[in-house]
Amino acid sequence: MNEIPRIIIVEDDVPLAQSLLRLLVGDGFDVALAFSGAELRRLLDRGDADLVLLDLNLGVEDGMDIAGELGGTRSVGLIIVTGRKSDCVSGLEAGADDYVTKPFDHQELCARIRAVLRRRERGRDGLAVLALGPYRLHTARRCLSREGYPFLLEFTARESSLLAYLMARPAESVHRADLTRNESWTPDDRATDVHMSHIRRKLQDAGMAELCIQPVRGIGYRLTLVLAGQTAPDGGEC
């Protein structure tokens, strides 16, 4: 991450964009404005950015398409801004790290930005590799490998953070409060469940469902390595 975090605001409402710029500069961020997807791409091509704050309502452009494009690169953090709560889950599925809904509180926005930046920094500076059986989670690159598999399974920063926490505690029932500690949402926020669902789907689609993640009623989640011939804990689905 840059010494002064660099944020790109993507917002076609000029007064709102300029207002956000002033607020975030006042909070110590280096901020640039993009009023369209094309301008965002030009800024990303010209230099490094740590995070994009993307308004999904960009007039003729589909902000969700831009979110999917950014989420697929994994190169920058992404927070989506929307006035519709229903867009939040779709944005997370597209690869966003977090979301805020309009109208939003300035302090909440800054807290969410800093939480995403912290997660990305931990991914770079934390334990390089977490191992469980034939699996290796490469935290800096946010990807999972398996012995004998010729590919890497990629995750967003948030997904990698959750998976790392579970892999470090195999077969333990991990409380939601611990999973979300020091994050920008509460243990009851649906965002954690959406991210966990996305992780499970990625593992299943990649043929890596041996890493079995199950919800634990009233507690949180549990990850167990279930190799060929074994059954999932409690007979449940992974």
Sequence and secondary structure as in RCSB ss.txt:
>XXXX:A:sequence
MNEIPRIIIVEDDVPLAQSLLRLLVGDGFDVALAFSGAELRRLLDRGDADLVLLDLNLGVEDGMDIAGELGGTRS
VGLIIVTGRKSDCVSGLEAGADDYVTKPFDHQELCARIRAVLRRRERGRDGLAVLALGPYRLHTARRCLSREGYP
FLLEFTARESSLLAYLMARPAESVHRADLTRNESWTPDDRATDVHMSHIRRKLQDAGMAELCIQPVRGIGYRLTL
VLAGQTAPDGGEC
>XXXX:A:secstr
  SS EEEEE S HHHHHHHHHHHHHTT EEEEESSHHHHHHHHHHS  SEEEEESEETTEEHHHHHHHHHHH S
SEEEEEES THHHHHHHHHT SEEEESS  HHHHHHHHHHHHHHHHHHHHS SEEEETTEEEETTTTEEEETT S
S EE  HHHHHHHHHHHTSTT EEEHHHHTTTSSS TT HHHHHHHHHHHHHHHHTT TTEEEEEETTTEEEEEE
  TT   GGG   
